[in-house]
């Protein structure tokens, strides 16, 4: 089970970079050495920190406008590369609840849905407008996301609709994952197992 997602309101940060792969989101060496509960501090490690471990002042999530953002607006093909689910753990640990991009790595997109992060896809033109609105604002920009209405609205006054598969939307709203969906069919599974034992008693394990 994940935290149900219906609406979200939070700071939006513009990260207008294409092809950010999962190794950029969380390096493998940190994924292997850092507990899952602490992966947030390692997210975007090479982009957020310099070689001495100090925050880079020009990285969007380190600026006054972007610090504490729970909505990251990226570029094309976000989350490409390896299939590591730890990339989504790192984003969640950073406090990210919504990603916005024009396209995603397929496995990364699926991992977001499994872990309660909403991956919004906008057309390139709409995505460019969001980046421009955040960059052009003197004040931090907040975003309000309504999953039922499939709408993202910025505090600058701009808003955009977005599409999402109905089954994916319902899973996020319900806070369910594959295990929870399977358990919903527990009675059917039990009936099948009982019928199978009767029909094929020779196929059952001795210790079943």
Steps between C-alpha positions, in 0.01 A plus 500: 500500500609860434367833624180575302541784252203724425633854510837652571621854560869581519799699381598443136862494386614527139768250396504553120738219412434217255602136543561506876564132559457296817874511573479880517197474730678256733852362435533125537773521767271703724206275428707209631642676806223732624183375676180551305370743764797731434515490119334842473820675606682327211251587225663689210825476698739611223271788403418618853847487656853591398806279556534627857141408580374858502169589337528650154323834521387494138324162517121564492422291809760695701366846418256701706233453232547124472603381845249256649326441168261205488424554129795466261455621144760327282562454127474214251567136583528543876603184688654322202783251541503209744188364666606575860195565717731680740476807275136537601586428867752785486248743352240402758759545775569846364129578545401480134136409445457607136725484195422700186671423168420448135614134511647245740698181500236226491620312809552821697144607417366167625710522817356846573147361485596210728638737761233769505677766291286653224695523170319765294567518127443830321554592137835662433331836442315487833813379679699791357229738626530359852879541498465858372242584767724373781812666359320829442350528847681704764325299771493124558235330288256252651308235310158355577434157353154346487526139389126446465465807278835422332614858530815677615476869590784739583483789744593723204150441359593247232331160499516193279302177465687171485418146395557184702382144452176456701630186672819679606301798625273278710795313649654828614170628638442175689862468611522144373792306353523163325493310828187679617333441164583130523358481851172641372461171312595291805164317512522408131858379547398287797210346307730419210754337730232289668359388164846424368580282801187295433558478123874426519581347839817347356639843420495629859813527708528250784533780757221721355 
